[in-house]
Every structure is written in C-alpha cells, then in structure tokens.
C-alpha cells in the first residue's frame, strides 16, 4: 500500500470544529440607469446593490423550495436565516448601453454570489435533533475515529451529508502544504449519497494516512455542495494530489449552477467544515 505522510504529534490530541459554514451560491442580475442626479459610479453601485438583493431573494426562494420542514420553528429559522443574509461576490460582469455612458443610459450587471445566512438562525438548524433530515438545508459532518494516535498509527476520516452531494477533502500539513485526498488518483468520483457514512482511505484508495513527523497543528477541510464544484490546481503526488491553488475558497465555490425549471431560482447549496487537530 502506498503511504501518504500525514504529520501528527505523539500522545493525546483533540479535534474541534474550527469552522463550519452553510451557504447558497447563486447567479443574479442588477439594473440601474444614470440620471441628472446620479453619476456613473453611483449608477454602477446601485445596480450592484440591486443584484445583491436579487441574490438574497433567489437564495431564499431556492432554500425554501428545497425544504419541506413541518416544524413551525424550524420553518421560521430557515426564513430568517436567508432573509437576513450577507452576500459575498464571487464573480461579476457589467455593461453599459453605450461607452462612454450618458444620461439615460443604463448599467446591467450579472453576479455569481455566495449568500451567507444569519449565523444565529442557521445555528438553530444545525443543532436540530433531526440532523439527517434531507428537508433541512444541506450540511455535512466530518470526524475521525478516535482522539489519540501514536507514531505509526493510521488515520481514518469519516464524513456524512444529509442529502446527495459532491465533496472535496483537503489535508493541511504542519508545514502549510495542502494535500487533496478526495478525489484522488484511485477515487475520481466525488459524488455521495445522503444519510450514508463514508470513510477515507477505504475501498479503492491505495494509500494510508500514517502518523509521522514533523509534528504540530494541522487541519482537515471538507468542501461540499449539492452541485458540481470547481476544480483546484493540482499536481500528482503518489496516490493523491498536492494542491497548488492558493484560492481554495473561491475555486471550490465555482459550482455549476443549474435551475430545475424555467421559473426556478438558479442556485446550489454549499457547505464547508474545518477540523483543527491540536496537540497536547
């Protein structure tokens, strides 16, 4: 078996969730016209704000269409989470009716945005006892099999989503290098069923994650979405990949947005979770 070096300290360590975030990624448009009392820059900003409002509305509409929660409190939490949301611009492209623009000309902008729900509202959903319910917003759990490893022991990573999803798992070593362990050279398929516990390495994975020096703090990160995700810049390294991309956040959020009908909002659910390994 090919062994992939993963650095962990000897003795006891504990794993806590450093970051976990649910969001929706969507495409929307904004529109504004230049008048006597509005400059070119003000018009462009007005159109951008219009696009952001539309992004929140589309994400909210999409999430509500994907949930069938009967519990009134959870329904309210879902509505509040995406009504009071923040918008992060991932891509944008705008154009004027003419260049240079004149009074009466209009500016149209298309954005790809991540709509990040209200933290406290989404926390209530995440702590729901009905965690595996696929009617709730998309989420993934990521964990390891135990809290104590010794030199030479093997690490197993487990993950599970509440609905069908695509996933990428990256391991950040103590020296800062990034290893993509899923997908890998032996397991290219990164589509998984909801409600099922998956293990890595396992099955076709012809490598092991073995505890060796150097020792220190490291992270395991899972990027997951209900839609196909963007690809990272990779380099083959044994049975896995070294990650050359520095913008993991943006690359993984480059999901394929597909509307399910002519009137449906074009959006996809996204989830990111990071586990921090601390030595003790």
Protein Blocks (a to p, Z undefined) as FASTA:
>chain_A
ZZddddddehjdddddfbdcddddddddddddddfklcfklmmmmmmmmmmmmmmmmmmm
mmmmmpccfblklmmmmmmmmmmccdddfbdcdddfbdcddehiacdddddddddddfkl
mmmmmmpmklmlmkbccddddddfbfbdcehiacddddddfbdcddddddddfkopacdf
bdcfklmblcdcehiacdddehjlccdddddddeddddddddddfbdcdddddddehjbc
cdfbfblmlmmmmcccddfbfkbccdddddddddddddZZ
